[in-house]
Amino acid sequence: MAYAGSDYVGAIWINDLTQTKQSKYYSTLVIGDSTANSAYLPEVLSDDTVNLALAGSSPVDGYYTLENYLNNNKAPKDIFVSYMDYHLDDDSFTWNVSNYIHKFTLEQNEEIYKAIEKYSDLSVAALTTDNDYETEVKKYLYYSPQIYSYSVFQAIDGKRYKSNTAAYEDVNIRLGRYCQITNNQYEPEGIMGYSTFNVSPLQEYYYKRILNLCEKKHIAVHMVKLPLSTDAGFIDDYETEVTDYYDELLEDYDDADFYWFHTTYEHEFFSDAYHMNNHGSFRFSRELLEQYPDVFEDSVDDYSRARMLAIDADIAGENYMGELTKRIDNKPFTLIFLDSTGNLSDFYYMSVGYNDKDVQWLDVEDNNSYALWFLSGDGAAFPDNIQVTTSDNSVAVTIGEEVTYLTPADGPGIRFCVIDNKNKSIVCTRQSVWDVEKGFRDIY
């Protein structure tokens, strides 16, 4: 953590979790590449889900992620596996990253070496800088200055440790998700054609090893092809090739299934051609709950304090009011609004009025001057431990030792704060200004 580059932090977290015994039992694991890491939200799915998908990885890395986890932890009940086409067709994988963080043992590296020789058209030399697989593995294992000195030199000022520690904590809060945590929207420039589907012999070998390991450990396997953007075009026999491949791959496994989310998502749910943004991952994870209700039934509504912290992080980065109110629905949140429009009903009907939830007038002193309202995410009464006091210039909201101040919005609109009742903390203070065309949609 003191010397690694920022792009290693997510991989370090995954390696730490899989290489140690966890005090908590995770009933559901996710493995895959960056598209899977960005798509699956543990905080939406259940309190017992962890996302172990690794950016740039393939079934090669996925198998050893699972093997390392099972060597140290009780087997989960279910595992979701998702890889983008190019990580199934291409034999490259995150060998350098994984060895940099000491994910692979010498024995595992030897297995990979033999598998490449047997199944791949890609030479071992193409994966190394010295054209000598064994020598390079040992350089990583024993922290060769040839590999690590540049990173150490870059970290002399100590800034990497501070930034990496903060990033690591964010990954930990999100239970493994670290890719494409953004609201940026993809702007397609044309149709992206998907004409053929191919899985290389090397990747298929490790696909089957994943399946065999899961069968041995009595883990149900769900292979999921993730939604694509509306600019995706499937031509020729692509769809048939995909379904036929997975039908044949899984025919000998009783507790394994394949599901393709055929529904394409509008481009605003993606940050680029392959990766979902925050809104896309939120939509996908909710639809996954509907598709696999039995997998998540035990803890889907169990909002632990740790799980709430991940939801808090999602809410703090939200930029659309409609998405924010969906995220708090049926969860222990309280929103307090200071309305400077004189017509909160416009906001209520456009963004909040759903699932029988209601914006209620807040019974505090001098509220006729401030127009304070509240919304309860789970329909509970206004919490006794939240204090709201008014002054000449602002409204103070206090919970425990935390205080935030609400002032009128910068224009006709609302200023509001979000309170996490489980952790008894203030998540954020935001505002939404009335727009003639958008209404109260954007929040800042």
Salt bridges, closest charged atoms under 4 A:
ASP33 OD2 - HIS87 ND1 2.82
ASP47 OD2 - LYS24 NZ 3.49
ASP48 OD1 - LYS24 NZ 2.92
ASP78 OD2 - HIS222 NE2 2.72
ASP85 OD1 - LYS225 NZ 2.83
GLU111 OE1 - ARG209 NH1 3.22
ASP130 OD2 - LYS139 NZ 2.28
GLU134 OE2 - LYS138 NZ 3.35
ASP170 OD2 - ARG174 NE 3.29
GLU204 OE1 - LYS208 NZ 3.95
GLU239 OE1 - HIS262 NE2 3.20
ASP257 OD2 - HIS222 ND1 2.66
GLU266 OE1 - ARG283 NH1 3.11
GLU268 OE1 - HIS267 NE2 3.73
ASP272 OD2 - HIS275 ND1 2.95
GLU287 OE2 - ARG283 NE 3.21
ASP298 OD2 - LYS77 NZ 3.44
ASP314 OD1 - ARG174 NH1 2.73
ASP314 OD2 - ARG327 NH1 3.65
GLU318 OE2 - HIS279 NE2 2.55
GLU318 OE1 - ARG327 NE 3.12
GLU323 OE2 - LYS326 NZ 3.60
ASP329 OD1 - LYS357 NZ 3.17
ASP410 OD1 - ARG415 NH2 3.56
ASP442 OD2 - LYS438 NZ 3.25
ASP442 OD1 - ARG441 NE 3.17
